[in-house]
Amino acid sequence: MASKLQTQGAVSDINVTPLVDVMLVLLIIFMVITPMLQKGVSVDLARVNNPRLMNAAEKEDATTLAITRDGTFYLNSDKITLDKITPKVKDRVADKLDKTVYVKSDARAKFGDVVSVVDAVRAAGVDSIGLLTEKVQTRGAAAAATAAETQ
């Protein structure tokens, strides 16, 4: 008498559901964490053709002043008023070997605000000021980069 129960062989299909679940969780984690990784205040930097690379501005102990479009000033990520920039910068750079202060200004910020910040930094005894900018993306370079990626 033949048994009605038959053993089935191993399933050879790949079950991708657990993989998709893990990838979605990782995607959500990265989407939440990435904005927190940005240091300082976000501004729309001015674009230039020949920027100078300033890797020291990305260091954890770098002194960065940000000027937003509406004229708000930030020392690293702390909001500050114009009259407090000089003493705060003087305190921050007093014990450092590299006394460079980096200024990043929104492209649409008032020129007078930028000059006021630079003047306040100079009053703190800082001779080396770095103005942070972005490189202009030209159409030819972007098209060449896209063509190089597709090949």
C-alpha positions in Angstrom: 0.0 0.0 0.0 1.5 3.3 -1.1 1.6 6.1 1.4 -0.4 9.1 0.4 2.3 11.3 2.1 5.0 12.1 -0.2 8.2 13.9 0.8 8.9 17.0 -1.1 12.4 18.0 -2.1 14.2 21.1 -0.8 12.8 24.4 -2.0 15.2 26.0 -4.4 13.6 29.4 -4.7 15.3 32.3 -2.8 13.1 34.0 -0.3 13.9 37.7 -0.7 11.3 39.0 1.8 13.7 39.0 4.8 16.4 40.7 2.7 13.9 43.4 1.6 12.8 44.0 5.2 16.4 44.4 6.3 17.2 46.8 3.4 14.2 48.9 4.2 15.1 49.2 7.8 18.7 50.2 6.9 17.4 52.8 4.4 15.2 54.3 7.1 18.1 54.4 9.6 20.3 56.2 7.0 17.6 58.7 6.1 17.2 59.6 9.8 20.9 59.7 10.7 22.3 61.5 7.6 20.9 65.0 8.5 22.3 64.7 12.0 25.8 64.1 10.6 26.0 67.6 9.1 28.2 69.9 11.2 27.1 73.5 11.9 24.5 75.4 10.1 23.4 74.7 6.5 23.7 77.7 4.2 23.6 78.0 0.4 27.3 78.8 -0.3 28.4 81.1 -3.1 29.7 79.2 -6.2 33.1 80.0 -7.7 35.1 78.7 -10.6 38.4 78.2 -8.7 37.8 77.3 -5.1 40.7 76.5 -2.8 40.5 73.2 -0.9 40.2 73.8 2.8 40.2 70.4 4.5 40.9 71.9 7.9 37.5 73.4 7.9 36.0 69.9 8.3 37.9 69.2 11.5 35.9 68.8 14.7 37.7 71.7 16.5 37.6 74.1 13.6 36.1 77.5 14.3 33.4 78.3 11.8 31.1 81.3 11.6 28.0 81.0 9.5 25.8 83.9 8.1 22.3 82.9 7.0 20.3 84.7 4.3 18.3 86.6 6.9 21.4 87.9 8.7 21.5 85.4 11.6 25.0 84.6 12.8 26.2 81.2 14.1 29.5 80.2 15.8 29.8 76.6 14.8 26.1 75.6 15.5 25.4 78.1 18.3 23.4 81.2 17.5 25.4 84.4 18.4 25.0 88.1 18.1 27.5 90.3 16.2 28.8 92.0 19.4 29.7 88.6 21.0 31.7 87.3 18.0 34.9 89.0 19.0 35.2 87.7 22.6 33.9 84.2 21.7 36.4 83.8 18.8 39.2 85.1 20.9 38.4 82.5 23.6 38.2 79.7 21.0 41.4 80.4 19.2 43.5 81.4 22.3 45.0 78.0 22.9 45.2 76.7 19.2 48.2 76.5 17.0 46.1 77.0 13.8 44.2 80.2 14.4 42.2 80.1 11.2 38.6 81.0 11.4 36.3 79.8 8.6 33.4 82.0 7.4 30.6 80.4 5.4 27.9 82.8 4.2 24.7 82.3 2.3 25.1 83.5 -1.3 22.2 85.9 -0.8 23.3 87.2 2.6 24.0 91.0 2.8 27.6 91.9 2.0 27.6 94.3 5.0 26.9 91.3 7.3 29.9 89.4 5.9 32.1 92.5 6.3 30.9 92.9 9.9 31.7 89.3 10.7 35.2 89.6 9.1 35.8 92.8 11.0 34.8 91.2 14.3 37.1 88.2 13.7 40.0 90.6 12.9 39.3 92.4 16.1 39.7 89.1 17.9 43.3 89.0 16.7 42.8 86.4 13.9 44.8 87.1 10.8 43.9 84.0 8.8 40.3 83.8 7.6 39.0 81.2 5.2 35.9 82.0 3.1 34.1 78.7 2.3 32.6 78.4 -1.2 31.4 75.7 -3.6 32.8 74.8 -7.0 30.6 75.8 -10.0 29.3 72.7 -11.7 29.5 73.4 -15.5 27.3 71.6 -18.0 30.2 70.1 -19.9 31.8 68.6 -16.7 28.4 67.3 -15.5 27.7 65.7 -18.9 31.2 64.2 -19.0 30.8 62.8 -15.5 27.4 61.3 -16.4 28.9 59.8 -19.6 31.8 58.3 -17.7 29.4 56.7 -15.1 27.3 55.0 -17.8 30.3 53.4 -19.5 
